[in-house]
Amino acid sequence: MTERSPFLPDEDEPSDLKVPWSFRLVVVLTVIYLLYRLAQGVMWVLGRIG
């Protein structure tokens, strides 16, 4: 009755995996780009209605 399912992860594995710095860089650059495009869109809308 104490058999574990083969689909569950082992309990001995470390649960805190480090995120690579390159992934963090991609996320930060994506956020900066999206904020820039948002500001560009807001300025475009204000130019069209103003």
C-alpha positions in Angstrom: 0.0 0.0 0.0 3.0 2.3 0.2 3.9 2.0 -3.5 4.4 5.4 -5.1 2.9 6.3 -8.5 5.5 6.3 -11.3 4.1 9.7 -12.4 5.0 11.5 -9.1 8.5 13.0 -8.8 11.0 11.6 -6.4 11.1 13.3 -3.0 14.9 13.2 -3.0 15.3 15.7 -5.8 16.1 19.3 -4.9 13.0 21.5 -5.3 14.9 24.8 -5.8 16.2 24.9 -9.4 18.1 28.0 -10.4 16.9 30.0 -13.3 19.6 30.7 -15.9 20.8 34.3 -16.2 20.0 34.3 -19.9 16.4 33.6 -19.3 16.2 36.4 -16.8 17.8 38.7 -19.3 15.2 37.7 -22.0 12.4 38.4 -19.6 13.7 41.8 -18.6 14.3 42.8 -22.2 10.8 41.6 -23.2 9.2 43.7 -20.4 11.2 46.8 -21.4 10.2 46.3 -25.1 6.5 45.8 -24.2 6.5 48.9 -22.0 8.1 50.9 -24.8 5.5 49.7 -27.3 2.7 50.5 -24.8 4.0 54.1 -24.4 4.3 54.3 -28.2 0.7 53.1 -28.6 -0.6 55.6 -26.0 1.2 58.4 -27.7 -0.3 57.3 -31.1 -3.8 57.2 -29.6 -3.3 60.7 -28.0 -2.1 62.0 -31.3 -5.1 60.7 -33.2 -7.7 62.0 -30.8 -6.0 65.3 -29.8 
